Amino acid sequence: MELIILKEVDTFILTLEKPTRSKWLRQLMLLVQYGQQLGMPHVKQISKDLRELRVRGVQEIRAFFVFQDNRALIVHAFIKKTQKTPQKEIATAQKRILHLLTNT
């Protein structure tokens, strides 16, 4: 499985603490290895196509992605501060997905 990570996500990840970045890399390796078979507690389905990669730890990170062909497109990531995923973050991910799909 191929990973495509938007520049905005890469930039965000570089701002995180080193242990969180290590956990992020581990989750990416699992995603590449197991693809669509990867489920909870690593991946949660948010909507029909949108999924959330979950990085647990001192900094709780969530990254939204979709599968397209044999690729995972990671479009948005943020630090989760509340129990419920903010709609604003989901909307940002959906906007980026729409932009990607209409410009390819």
C-alpha positions in Angstrom: 0.0 0.0 0.0 1.2 3.5 -0.9 0.9 6.4 1.5 0.3 9.9 0.2 0.6 12.6 3.0 -0.3 16.2 2.3 2.3 18.8 2.9 0.1 20.4 5.6 0.1 17.1 7.5 3.8 16.7 7.3 4.3 20.3 8.5 2.0 19.6 11.5 3.7 16.4 12.4 7.1 18.1 12.6 5.8 20.4 15.3 5.0 17.4 17.6 7.1 16.0 20.4 9.6 13.3 19.5 7.8 10.4 21.3 4.6 11.4 19.5 6.4 11.5 16.1 7.7 8.0 16.8 4.2 6.7 17.6 3.0 8.4 14.4 5.6 6.5 12.3 4.5 3.3 14.0 0.9 3.9 13.1 1.9 4.7 9.5 3.8 1.4 9.3 0.7 -0.5 10.5 -1.4 1.3 7.9 1.0 0.3 5.1 1.2 -3.3 6.4 -2.5 -3.9 7.0 -4.3 -1.4 4.8 -8.0 -1.5 4.9 -7.9 -4.4 7.3 -6.5 -2.2 10.1 -9.3 -1.4 12.6 -9.8 -0.3 16.2 -7.9 0.8 18.2 -5.7 2.1 15.4 -8.3 3.3 12.8 -11.9 4.4 13.3 -14.4 4.9 10.5 -15.8 8.4 10.6 -18.1 8.3 7.5 -18.5 6.1 4.5 -15.1 7.0 3.1 -13.4 9.0 5.8 -11.3 7.3 8.4 -9.3 8.4 11.4 -5.8 7.2 12.2 -5.4 7.3 16.0 -2.2 8.0 17.8 -2.5 7.6 21.6 -0.2 9.2 24.2 0.5 12.4 26.0 -0.4 14.2 22.7 -3.5 12.5 21.2 -3.2 12.9 17.5 -5.8 12.2 14.9 -5.2 12.0 11.2 -8.0 11.8 8.6 -7.5 9.7 5.5 -9.3 7.9 2.7 -8.4 4.9 0.6 -8.2 5.4 -3.1 -7.2 2.4 -5.3 -4.2 0.9 -3.4 -3.3 4.2 -1.7 -4.1 5.9 1.6 -4.4 9.7 1.2 -3.7 11.4 4.6 -5.3 14.8 4.3 -5.6 16.3 7.8 -4.1 15.9 11.3 -4.7 17.6 14.6 -4.2 17.3 18.3 -7.3 16.0 19.9 -8.2 17.9 23.0 -11.9 16.8 23.6 -13.6 13.4 23.7 -15.7 14.1 20.6 -14.0 14.8 17.3 -14.7 18.5 16.4 -16.9 18.9 13.3 -14.5 21.7 12.1 -11.7 19.2 11.8 -13.9 16.7 9.8 -15.0 19.6 7.5 -11.4 20.5 6.9 -10.5 16.9 5.9 -13.6 16.6 3.6 -12.7 19.9 1.9 -9.2 18.7 1.2 -10.4 15.4 -0.1 -12.8 17.2 -2.4 -10.0 19.5 -3.6 -7.7 16.5 -4.3 -10.3 14.5 -6.1 -11.4 17.3 -8.4 -7.8 18.4 -9.2 -6.5 15.0 -10.2 
